[in-house]
Each structure stands twice: as C-alpha cells, then as structure tokens.
Amino acid sequence: MIEMPPLQFAETNGIRMGFYEAGPKTDAPPVVLCHGWPELAFSWRHQIKALAEAGIRVIAPDQRGYGATDRPEPVEAYDMEHLTGDLVGLLDHLKIDKAIFVGHDWGGFVVWQMPLRHPSRVAGVVGVNTPHWDRAPMDPIALFRQRFGDQMYIVQFQDPAREPDRIFGSRVEQTFDAFMRKPAPRPADAPPEQPIAGVGASARLNLAFPQMIANYDAKHDPRTPI
C-alpha cells in the first residue's frame, strides 16, 4: 500500500478542508488533484507519489462533503460557487498564486469551472474522463430522469425520502466492491454500438441505484479488482 503524506487542514470558504501535499515547493505552478464520487483524495495516492518524485508540487484535497473535510447540511452549500471557492481558499491558505487543476469524474466538473469563475488563479486544467460540456439544454436532473428513469442514482439522490445515505450504510462493502473494479469487457458476439455523445447517451448503461448494487454478486464478477 502506498502511504499518503500527512493530513493537513485549511480554513477555506467557511469550512475546514483536509488536504495532502507532497513534492518540492518551487515557483512553478503546483498541481491540485480533485477527486470524484464516491472517492477521496486517497484515490490519487499513486499520482501523488509519482508527481512528487518527478519534482512537482502536488496537493490533493478531500472536497467539500468528503473525508476529512467539513460536510455542510444545506444542498445549496454544494453549488459551483462554493466548490470552486473552496479551491481558491485553499490556494490562499497555501499562498499559491496559480495552480494546474486536475479533476476526475465529478471533480472534473469542478475544475472546468475554475478558469471560467477564477481565471487569474488557473495555470491549466486537466479533465480525466470528464469533458467540458456546454450548459445542458434543460435541467440536468430532468434530463437524467427522462433518459434513465427515477431509479437512476443521481435522480434518486435528489429525494430525501429515499434516504440515499442508507443505501451505502447498509451495504458498504458490496457497494464499493462493485465500484472499485475495472469495467467488464463487452462480449465478442455483442452487437456493435453506434457512436454516441452527450449526457446519458447510452441506453445500455445500467445506472439504476441501488438495484445495480442489490443485484451485484462478487462471485460472478469477471472484472479484475483495481
């Protein structure tokens, strides 16, 4: 297991943010690694080690609501203004002028907003599996609901009555066992898929939650654990 650097904390944008830092402090812009869901800064442990050994200063925060960082209750506390403001406050705490922001998954949506909202603090942006999109033509939740139905996990999480936290609390090991595996390969005799693009474009993706987890059995999973 690769060890993480010591956990540090910064007071930023009204919250206490936990973060990890490694590599030399130079005049070059550091790299800020922003994780996705359901992840933590720990997801970047291999990249933190590699970048630091390459002589690059690297910073990996637990984003708002995750891990060692504060978890405000209001939904409105998680809009892009707050999420990008957290990163600006982290730079201020570390007395950093500009940084290169790398975002994976939902972290990618955050870092693509950085040059739009805080251009003077951005030296570059890297999106890992999350491209920059134009503003959706309709409410994103309505789009997901129309494309995948009410059981799609993002749609389901909008309804407090469904107690989304209980989904994870009841089957933590099974949930993360399903997430943390490489994608299953398509069968050789599967019909070819036409090129597609856009949010939720593929009808073959099973994004229903918790049905996806409830029907998952690790004994029959052909994928290799990551």
Protein Blocks (a to p, Z undefined) as FASTA:
>chain_A
ZZddddddddeehiacddddedjddfbdcddddddddddfklmmmmmmmmmmnopacddd
ddehiajbccdfblklmcfklmmmmmmmmmmmnopabdcdddehjlmmmmmmmmmmmmml
cgbdcdehiacddddfbdfklmmmmmnojklmklmmmpmklommlmmmmmmmlmmmmmmp
ccddddfklccddddedehkbfkbccbdfklmmmpcfklmcbdcZZ
